[in-house]
Amino acid sequence: MTLTPAAVADLSRSTSDTLYLQIAERLARSIRNGTLARGARVPSVRELARQQGVSPSTAVQAYRALEDARLIEARPRSGYFVAARPARLPEPEPSAPLVASVEVDISSRAEQVLKMAMSPDHISFGAVCPSADLFQQERVRRAVSRAAQRHRDTLCTYPIGPGHLDLRRAIARHALGMGCQLDARDLLVTNSCLESISLCLRAVTQPGDVVALESPTHFSFLELLQSLHLRALEIPTHPRTGLSLDALQLAFDTQPVKAVLAVPTLSNPLGSSMTLADRRRLAQMVSQRGIPLIEDVIYNMLAERDDMRRAVKAFDTGGDVMICGSFSKTVAPGLRLGWVEAGRWSSEVRRLKAVHSGAHTELLEHAMADLLTQPGHESAYRQLRATIAARIDAARGLIAESFPKGTRITEPAGGFILWVELPGGLDSMALFQACLDRRIAIAPGNMFSATERFRHCIWLGLGGRWDAAQQAALREVGAIAGRLLAG
Ligand SMILES: Cc1ncc(COP(=O)(O)O)c(C=O)c1O
């Protein structure tokens, strides 16, 4: 490869980018885990530069990134201090166990909410789709046009097979960041994470089978189960540490569980992340029973801490974990590219993929391979994490100020989703309707279970626009909740 002057400039820019973001991330971690207390003074720019062996301008950049994330604040003539965190609300209770599996029927509920969430007439907290400004659009655009120049022949060639090897190699490298050593040849490229999960479910279940999953869980999973005529067994989940493995063990002992579907890192909607010990134990549990674990790692790169990015698949020795990911939330939703390594079921999943949707646009595969292997890629993740952390902090602060007393809220270590438990038995469907009258869309909690058990909760997606109107709308949701509770 020849390095042009522009490429050299790009490279050195991305190296220094990485450096200041690395320092910012280390400090952010110390703030979030309490090592640097709220209100405490942080080193001066000069001290930081000396401690980290960097130039003062890199130290200033690191502090700017932390200021943008509202983790530190500059006080005139006094230096930098750890910012006061928005008032703390208690976290929701762990969910209660369901004794038996149930048939799923949630599509109509989800359809109505999604329609409102996508409507341009509404201010929406109901969409799972991050908005375009969260991504490095120019970088993506350049990668696509480079691919179009270099691989123009592919546009008129019928694609076949499991995905271009360059992309599968790039995904295998990407998976190293989750502690997984995957063989590129075992990877299958898909259209999306949901397609990967759907293929895995089809490969390991028959209609009527029982699938264990977190409770509450992502409504699209429930819709998938419904479409495949599978039964849902909802396993209690802790808002911080995720799936209860004791409850899952009991389910294995007492119910005919055919597969487990879980999001061990930043689950949707709770934002919970399992401990490393639990991840190891989960891998052992499924391998002892020979029950497949369909692991969704879509949010792993958004986790604040490295250890939470480690997948359960990293502990899988017998091929019992089917790992599914995509780049919809982290790199470029519009490229529609996901992947799966289906362990013992790889050939069946590959066959199903060929039957149902075949291969896809090779050009976009090249663009994604390029994006994943560029030197600036890690720093793009860091920037994304910092931006959404700032939003989540701000949104939690607004909720603490404007929602009725007794409200509980999750404190996810990454990601852009908040789960709010409303006080006094307030019905989220009533709140949903009242918000619609004010042209605000939220997602009521009952979409996140096959039963009505989360009617007192709401889901807030903060990945969309985040401006003054959005912030006012969030306060308004709190005010409406207060009025409903009083009336
Ligand atoms: C946990 C989880 N998995 C999968 C998806 C879907 O991802 P994709 O668009 O790649 O199918 C979402 C969000 O929509 C999600 O929250």
The ligand as an SDF file (V2000), in Angstrom:
LIG
                    3D

 16 16  0  0  0  0  0  0  0  0999 V2000
  -31.2880   -6.1070   21.2670 C   0  0  0  0  0  0  0  0  0  0  0  0
  -31.5380   -5.8180   19.8300 C   0  0  0  0  0  0  0  0  0  0  0  0
  -31.2320   -6.7410   18.9000 N   0  0  0  0  0  0  0  0  0  0  0  0
  -31.4540   -6.5130   17.5880 C   0  0  0  0  0  0  0  0  0  0  0  0
  -31.9960   -5.3310   17.1470 C   0  0  0  0  0  0  0  0  0  0  0  0
  -32.2090   -5.1450   15.6780 C   0  0  0  0  0  0  0  0  0  0  0  0
  -31.0100   -4.9430   14.9870 O   0  0  0  0  0  0  0  0  0  0  0  0
  -30.9280   -5.0200   13.4020 P   0  0  0  0  0  0  0  0  0  0  0  0
  -31.4980   -3.7340   12.9030 O   0  0  0  0  0  0  0  0  0  0  0  0
  -29.5180   -5.1970   13.0520 O   0  0  0  0  0  0  0  0  0  0  0  0
  -31.7510   -6.1870   13.0240 O   0  0  0  0  0  0  0  0  0  0  0  0
  -32.3110   -4.3370   18.1000 C   0  0  0  0  0  0  0  0  0  0  0  0
  -32.8650   -3.0310   17.7520 C   0  0  0  0  0  0  0  0  0  0  0  0
  -33.6480   -2.7440   17.0260 O   0  0  0  0  0  0  0  0  0  0  0  0
  -32.0890   -4.5970   19.4650 C   0  0  0  0  0  0  0  0  0  0  0  0
  -32.3990   -3.6930   20.3890 O   0  0  0  0  0  0  0  0  0  0  0  0
  1  2  1  0
  2  3  1  0
  2 15  2  0
  3  4  2  0
  4  5  1  0
  5  6  1  0
  5 12  2  0
  6  7  1  0
  7  8  1  0
  8  9  2  0
  8 10  1  0
  8 11  1  0
 12 13  1  0
 12 15  1  0
 13 14  2  0
 15 16  1  0
M  END
$$$$
